[in-house]
């Protein structure tokens, strides 16, 4: 059964505008920019250290993603 990882931090919250734009406008570009910024913050590394596995869920301020390695 997939686990859900809740990501919250002041840095991620600052990016919330991109996340809201991606959600509101279904904007691929806004979503891509948001995910690239998370990657630059080494979120993948943090999640792997926390034990995330393929198909686990990541919840970022109410928006849920499925983790794919």
C-alpha positions as CSV (number, residue, x, y, z in Angstrom):
1,X,0.0,0.0,0.0
2,X,1.5,3.4,-1.0
3,X,2.5,5.8,1.7
4,X,1.8,9.5,1.6
5,X,4.7,12.0,2.2
6,X,3.6,15.5,3.2
7,X,6.0,18.2,2.1
8,X,5.9,21.5,3.8
9,X,8.6,24.1,4.3
10,X,9.0,27.9,4.0
11,X,11.0,27.4,0.7
12,X,8.3,25.2,-0.8
13,X,5.6,27.6,0.3
14,X,7.4,30.4,-1.6
15,X,6.9,28.3,-4.7
16,X,3.2,27.8,-4.0
17,X,2.4,30.5,-6.6
18,X,3.8,28.3,-9.4
19,X,1.9,25.3,-8.0
20,X,-1.4,27.2,-7.9
21,X,-0.9,28.4,-11.4
22,X,-0.2,24.9,-12.6
23,X,-3.3,23.7,-10.8
24,X,-5.6,26.5,-11.9
25,X,-4.5,26.8,-15.5
26,X,-3.5,23.1,-16.0
27,X,-0.3,24.7,-17.2
28,X,2.3,22.2,-18.2
29,X,5.0,24.9,-18.2
30,X,4.2,26.1,-14.7
31,X,4.1,22.5,-13.4
32,X,7.5,21.8,-15.1
33,X,9.0,25.0,-13.5
34,X,7.7,23.9,-10.1
35,X,9.1,20.4,-10.4
36,X,12.5,21.7,-11.6
37,X,12.7,24.1,-8.7
38,X,12.0,21.1,-6.3
39,X,14.7,19.1,-8.0
40,X,17.2,21.9,-7.5
41,X,16.3,21.9,-3.8
42,X,17.3,18.2,-3.7
43,X,13.8,17.1,-2.7
44,X,14.3,13.7,-4.4
45,X,17.3,13.1,-2.1
46,X,15.3,14.0,1.0
47,X,12.4,11.8,0.0
48,X,14.8,8.8,-0.7
49,X,16.4,9.3,2.7
50,X,12.9,9.2,4.2
51,X,12.3,5.9,2.5
52,X,10.0,6.8,-0.4
53,X,9.3,4.1,-2.9
54,X,7.9,3.9,-6.5
55,X,4.1,4.8,-6.5
56,X,4.1,6.4,-3.0
57,X,2.3,9.7,-2.9
58,X,3.7,13.2,-2.3
59,X,1.3,15.9,-1.0
60,X,2.5,19.5,-1.4
61,X,-0.1,21.9,0.0
62,X,-3.0,19.8,-1.1
63,X,-1.7,18.8,-4.5
64,X,-0.8,15.1,-4.7
65,X,1.8,13.6,-7.0
66,X,2.8,9.9,-7.5
67,X,6.5,9.3,-7.0
68,X,8.3,7.8,-10.0
69,X,12.0,7.1,-9.7
